[in-house]
Amino acid sequence: ILYILEESQTVFVGLTVSYSQRFSYPTFQQCKLIKWTKDFRWPGVEGHDIDQLLQTAINQQCKVRTVAGSVLSKMFPYYGTNCSYVEEIHRIAGLEDMQGCMSVNTEWGAFGNAGELDHLVTEFDLLMDKQTMDQGKYRFEKLISGYYLCETTRIIMATLAERGELFNGVLTPSLLTKGNVEKHSFILEKSVEKVGIAKTKNFLSRLGLVASNQDCFNVQQICQAVFIRSANLAAAGLAGILTHIRTAEGLSELNISVAVNGELYRSHAQYDTILQQTLKPLAPECNTTFVPVEGSNVLGAAKMVAAAMRLRKQREVVAEVLAPLRLSVTELEKLRNLMRREMEKGLSKETNSTASLRMLPTYVCNLPDGTERGNFLALDLGGTNFRVLLVQVRSKEDGGVRMKSEVYTIPPDIAQSNATELFDHIVSCIMDFYHKHNILGTSLPLGFTFSFPCSQIGLDKGILLRWTKGFSAANCVGEDVVKLLRDAIDRHEHIDLEVVALVNDTVGTMMACAYVDQKCEVGLIVGTGTNACYMEEMRNVGTVEGDEGRMCINMEWGAFGDDGCISHYITPYDEKVNSESINPNQQRYEKLISGMYLGEIVRYIMLELASRKVLFKGQQPPTLKTKDVFPTKYLTNVEDSPGHHYVCNILEELGMPVSTEDGLVVKEVCHTVTSRAARMCAAGVAAVVEKIRENKRMTKLDVTVVSFAFLQDTVTILAPNCNVKFLLSEDGSGKGAALIAAVACQNKMPA
């Protein structure tokens, strides 16, 4: 029987298999028969794709296309038993790299093939099994499904009659004939419902048996025992699957619906009662609602086809929307080469002014060597929160580097005020730190980590080029930020500080890790914003006098592409984020990969998918139209959380109507956006390490990159001649600023 759904001139056909045979599914539109069961043996089918066999036959008659071959009953078809459930794809062997969910056909009828159920098998089950064509196989099915229950009942009656314990020892040909009890399977239900002796006697008379009242009662007890065992075993199997779902999802309690179908379940009302009574103590943490399937499995097949076509269209739209964010290796190689070109322009005195990469000298010319000693103060200003640190540099025997720190906030009104208010606020926080740690009256060298674009003209002199990350304090751009800090210190009494080094956070991060790994020559920040630095040969730095030694270059790579050279990589969603930022058309590279912007990119993509009726049933929830409602921290948590449940919870908390499909799509969007960010960042790292390798004229370079992001795989592809080790840095920039101050105090760096 085919349920036909018409679409244009093509008819899509859903195929259901009523005898619940054993299949494997290489793809959604392939269904290979593994083995016949229930004594069916049609030659030339085992090992073949039945969907294709059907398609071939149909092609001879009409224009019809099959979509899928499947067994749609969740549990208990009369002629067999099976159970399917929805599993997270990443937990399915061989599909770990895929996203989403997939229905898994457990084929639980074969449970027991390895002898797991031998302790439950009775002599009657063994006699029944000998009459099947797959002896010793499909134990679970033979203990549960209606086809075998009737046969088991017949064999029990025949065996007991032969022993003289039923029907006065009389055996009839009907009782000995396979399939006769199955024709009268209503006895299974009638016995449980305690119908009268007369009806049971009438059933037995059809088998040619003369039964006493006691015989009738005994037959009822036999049927009841076989029937109840079936329901109990089915409940035990279901409890195992529900418990797996609950534990795999990390839930203390599972609320779930189970769709149930099959003649045995539908025709015998007591089956549901016994099933639920047994299931509850076996899976007490699972609140289960049974939903009987109306109609035959064929209706389910038709619905599956309809869902398949809807999901196919959905996938096409999602793929189209996300395609510009899925960068090929070729596109990443082009990006790497563009970055390298801009690096060369930024290093050259002649072209520096036109380069999107400013390649700023930092006057940090030496890495720490481990001999630095003393107490230092570090100020780490990189965003709306900043830290004050007391860093004690000791020998390894005395504990190495020890730090005490406090975190302070710069309110938006201060960040957008003026130079005096901003730097007075910073110094007042330093005063608070002095009080908390009882160091008033102590003179300490200060390393100042300042994570905004500056043109340094000395180790302790830096001109602010522009504000980023939401800052816009007046009278700062074009000024020496070290002088602004010194002036604020002079306006306060009882504080004695010597600012000896101005440090970019990326440089500080690199220096902190270089203290423990001498191969660390690259610093990378991927946080609210993004930047990179590296050790460059002085002979290549055309903007600074001198050819000897090396100097750390602050790339300020967040501005890469401000001249339009990466416009090919910018999507309409990136343009919307850019236009609504406080610095339109600036920091274009940063806006593709850093934390301040990724959540907004995801929000705009969700709005697009909703407008194209892929998300939220085609509605655009008002909450989703609110700027920054989906912060980047959600993306990180989504990436770290298996499955789709976390993202569904987030969307529900934001007041968005969400389905499982919505959760899966949003998870894919988050993964695509973060993957693009990581891969584009990796292209930049590849350009940097290749530059270092060529500077050193080495065929193979071992180098360490200190970072907050894991980029190994893509860097390996884009920089195959560089063995790059990534270190994750904690408290790096503040610690690094103190170490730079320590090196400066030992006169190992020009001040």
Sequence and secondary structure as in RCSB ss.txt:
>XXXX:A:sequence
ILYILEESQTVFVGLTVSYSQRFSYPTFQQCKLIKWTKDFRWPGVEGHDIDQLLQTAINQQCKVRTVAGSVLSKM
FPYYGTNCSYVEEIHRIAGLEDMQGCMSVNTEWGAFGNAGELDHLVTEFDLLMDKQTMDQGKYRFEKLISGYYLC
ETTRIIMATLAERGELFNGVLTPSLLTKGNVEKHSFILEKSVEKVGIAKTKNFLSRLGLVASNQDCFNVQQICQA
VFIRSANLAAAGLAGILTHIRTAEGLSELNISVAVNGELYRSHAQYDTILQQTLKPLAPECNTTFVPVEGSNVLG
AAKMVAAAMRLRKQREVVAEVLAPLRLSVTELEKLRNLMRREMEKGLSKETNSTASLRMLPTYVCNLPDGTERGN
FLALDLGGTNFRVLLVQVRSKEDGGVRMKSEVYTIPPDIAQSNATELFDHIVSCIMDFYHKHNILGTSLPLGFTF
SFPCSQIGLDKGILLRWTKGFSAANCVGEDVVKLLRDAIDRHEHIDLEVVALVNDTVGTMMACAYVDQKCEVGLI
VGTGTNACYMEEMRNVGTVEGDEGRMCINMEWGAFGDDGCISHYITPYDEKVNSESINPNQQRYEKLISGMYLGE
IVRYIMLELASRKVLFKGQQPPTLKTKDVFPTKYLTNVEDSPGHHYVCNILEELGMPVSTEDGLVVKEVCHTVTS
RAARMCAAGVAAVVEKIRENKRMTKLDVTVVSFAFLQDTVTILAPNCNVKFLLSEDGSGKGAALIAAVACQNKMP
A
>XXXX:A:secstr
  EEEEETTEEEEEEE TT  EEE SSTT  EEEE  TT   TT TTSBHHHHHHHHHHTTS EEEEEEE   SS
  TT    EEEEEGGGSTT TT  SEEEEE  GGGTTTTSTTGGG  HHHHHHHHTSSSTT  HHHHHHSHHHHH
HHHHHHHHHHHHTTSSGGG   HHHHSTTTTGGGTHHHHHHHTT  HHHHHHHHHHTT    HHHHHHHHHHHHH
HHHHHHHHHHHHHHHHHHHHHHHTT SSEEEEEEE  HHHHH HHHHHHHHHHHHHHSTTEEEEEEE  S HHHH
HHHHHHHHHHHHHHHHHHHHHHGGGS  HHHHHHHHHHHHHHHHHHHSTTTGGG SS  EE        S   EE
EEEEEESSSEEEEEEEEE  GGGTSEEEEEEEEE  HHHHTSBHHHHHHHHHHHHHHHHHHTT TT  EEEEEEE
 S EEEEETTEEEE    TT   BT TTSBHHHHHHHHHHTSSS  EEEEEEE HHHHHHHHHHTT TTEEEEEE
ESSSEEEEEEEEGGG TTSS  SSEEEEE  GGGTTTTSTTGGG  HHHHHHHHTSSSTTSSTTHHHHSHHHHHH
HHHHHHHHHHHTTSSGGG   GGGGSTTSS HHHHHHHHHS SSHHHHHHHHHTT    HHHHHHHHHHHHHHHH
HHHHHHHHHHHHHHHHHHHHTT SSEEEEEEESS  HHHHHHH TTEEEEEEE SSHHHHHHHHHHHHHHTT S 
 
